[in-house]
Amino acid sequence: MREMTAGIIVKDGKMLLVHNMKHGLRVEPPGGKKLPDEGWEESVAREIMEELGVEVRVGALQGEYRTHSPEGDFMVRMYLCEIASGEPRVMEPEKVPSYGWYSFKDLKRLSNEGLLVPNMRLALDDLEDLLS
């Protein structure tokens, strides 16, 4: 199974999620494929910089979740992250044209609408405390 990393960034009870348009709208935490020669924390920091232009401090592992995307099946390691410098901005407009801050209620709505990626749907129960 291929490996991915994702960053869980929470501020004022809301989570930062990107709007991935690569294969139709998917709302997901910033992240992506882990390169073979990099560590997990290095991977999530690189991916967040590439997608949102911010430097993060990578914290604890939030969890591991399976996901299915148009590119195949992946195991996603989600890490708690904190923005160390910079403000989020669109860095890859063809892939991630926008982003937003979402409450837990928003996440439930996105899940019900089928827009939230599978690994985030699996993580909802684990994320509820972070967003309250």
VENWO-V95113 format. One record per residue. N is the residue number from 1. SS is DSSP state (@ for helix, = for strand, . for the rest). OMEGA is omega in whole degrees, 0 to 359 (none if undefined). D_LAST is the distance of its C-alpha to the last C-alpha in Angstrom with 2 decimals. Layout:
n=N ss=SS omega=OMEGA d_last=D_LAST
n=N ss=SS omega=OMEGA d_last=D_LAST
//
This chain:
n=1 ss=. omega=180 d_last=33.09
n=2 ss== omega=188 d_last=32.16
n=3 ss== omega=176 d_last=29.36
n=4 ss== omega=173 d_last=26.57
n=5 ss== omega=177 d_last=23.85
n=6 ss== omega=181 d_last=20.60
n=7 ss== omega=177 d_last=18.29
n=8 ss== omega=180 d_last=14.50
n=9 ss== omega=182 d_last=13.92
n=10 ss== omega=177 d_last=10.56
n=11 ss== omega=178 d_last=10.96
n=12 ss=. omega=176 d_last=9.21
n=13 ss=. omega=179 d_last=5.93
n=14 ss== omega=182 d_last=8.66
n=15 ss== omega=178 d_last=10.90
n=16 ss== omega=179 d_last=14.64
n=17 ss== omega=178 d_last=16.74
n=18 ss== omega=179 d_last=20.50
n=19 ss== omega=183 d_last=22.72
n=20 ss== omega=182 d_last=25.40
n=21 ss=. omega=185 d_last=28.61
n=22 ss=. omega=181 d_last=30.92
n=23 ss=. omega=187 d_last=31.37
n=24 ss=. omega=187 d_last=29.84
n=25 ss=. omega=172 d_last=26.31
n=26 ss== omega=179 d_last=23.68
n=27 ss== omega=189 d_last=20.13
n=28 ss== omega=173 d_last=19.15
n=29 ss=. omega=177 d_last=17.90
n=30 ss=. omega=181 d_last=20.81
n=31 ss== omega=180 d_last=23.26
n=32 ss== omega=185 d_last=26.50
n=33 ss== omega=176 d_last=29.40
n=34 ss=. omega=177 d_last=30.11
n=35 ss=. omega=184 d_last=33.65
n=36 ss=. omega=186 d_last=35.96
n=37 ss=. omega=181 d_last=36.77
n=38 ss=. omega=176 d_last=33.35
n=39 ss=. omega=182 d_last=30.74
n=40 ss=@ omega=182 d_last=27.24
n=41 ss=@ omega=177 d_last=25.59
n=42 ss=@ omega=181 d_last=28.42
n=43 ss=@ omega=182 d_last=27.89
n=44 ss=@ omega=178 d_last=24.23
n=45 ss=@ omega=179 d_last=25.07
n=46 ss=@ omega=182 d_last=28.12
n=47 ss=@ omega=179 d_last=26.44
n=48 ss=@ omega=177 d_last=23.74
n=49 ss=@ omega=180 d_last=26.64
n=50 ss=@ omega=185 d_last=28.68
n=51 ss=@ omega=188 d_last=26.14
n=52 ss=@ omega=177 d_last=24.40
n=53 ss=. omega=178 d_last=26.79
n=54 ss=. omega=174 d_last=24.44
n=55 ss== omega=180 d_last=24.96
n=56 ss== omega=166 d_last=22.11
n=57 ss== omega=181 d_last=21.81
n=58 ss== omega=181 d_last=21.10
n=59 ss== omega=186 d_last=19.18
n=60 ss== omega=172 d_last=18.63
n=61 ss== omega=179 d_last=19.18
n=62 ss== omega=180 d_last=16.00
n=63 ss== omega=176 d_last=18.34
n=64 ss== omega=185 d_last=21.43
n=65 ss== omega=175 d_last=21.62
n=66 ss== omega=176 d_last=24.68
n=67 ss== omega=174 d_last=24.96
n=68 ss== omega=177 d_last=27.83
n=69 ss== omega=176 d_last=28.67
n=70 ss=. omega=180 d_last=31.90
n=71 ss=. omega=178 d_last=33.06
n=72 ss== omega=181 d_last=32.75
n=73 ss== omega=182 d_last=30.69
n=74 ss== omega=166 d_last=28.56
n=75 ss== omega=182 d_last=26.54
n=76 ss== omega=172 d_last=23.52
n=77 ss== omega=181 d_last=22.20
n=78 ss== omega=182 d_last=18.76
n=79 ss== omega=171 d_last=18.21
n=80 ss== omega=182 d_last=15.47
n=81 ss== omega=177 d_last=17.11
n=82 ss== omega=179 d_last=17.15
n=83 ss== omega=180 d_last=19.45
n=84 ss== omega=177 d_last=22.48
n=85 ss== omega=179 d_last=24.66
n=86 ss=. omega=175 d_last=25.09
n=87 ss=. omega=180 d_last=23.23
n=88 ss=. omega=176 d_last=22.37
n=89 ss=. omega=180 d_last=25.33
n=90 ss=. omega=181 d_last=27.08
n=91 ss=. omega=181 d_last=29.43
n=92 ss=. omega=189 d_last=30.59
n=93 ss=. omega=179 d_last=31.02
n=94 ss=. omega=181 d_last=32.95
n=95 ss=. omega=183 d_last=30.21
n=96 ss== omega=185 d_last=26.95
n=97 ss== omega=182 d_last=27.83
n=98 ss== omega=180 d_last=24.37
n=99 ss== omega=178 d_last=20.69
n=100 ss== omega=176 d_last=17.52
n=101 ss== omega=188 d_last=13.91
n=102 ss== omega=174 d_last=11.71
n=103 ss=. omega=177 d_last=8.41
n=104 ss=@ omega=177 d_last=7.55
n=105 ss=@ omega=177 d_last=9.99
n=106 ss=@ omega=180 d_last=12.37
n=107 ss=@ omega=178 d_last=12.44
n=108 ss=@ omega=179 d_last=13.39
n=109 ss=@ omega=179 d_last=15.96
n=110 ss=@ omega=178 d_last=17.37
n=111 ss=@ omega=180 d_last=17.73
n=112 ss=@ omega=179 d_last=19.58
n=113 ss=. omega=179 d_last=21.72
n=114 ss=. omega=182 d_last=22.70
n=115 ss=. omega=181 d_last=21.72
n=116 ss== omega=183 d_last=19.10
n=117 ss=. omega=185 d_last=21.08
n=118 ss=@ omega=182 d_last=21.65
n=119 ss=@ omega=177 d_last=20.04
n=120 ss=@ omega=176 d_last=16.66
n=121 ss=@ omega=178 d_last=17.15
n=122 ss=@ omega=185 d_last=17.93
n=123 ss=@ omega=187 d_last=14.89
n=124 ss=@ omega=181 d_last=12.29
n=125 ss=@ omega=180 d_last=11.85
n=126 ss=@ omega=185 d_last=11.69
n=127 ss=@ omega=185 d_last=9.07
n=128 ss=. omega=181 d_last=6.45
n=129 ss=@ omega=180 d_last=5.38
n=130 ss=@ omega=186 d_last=5.81
n=131 ss=@ omega=181 d_last=3.79
n=132 ss=. omega=none d_last=0.00
//
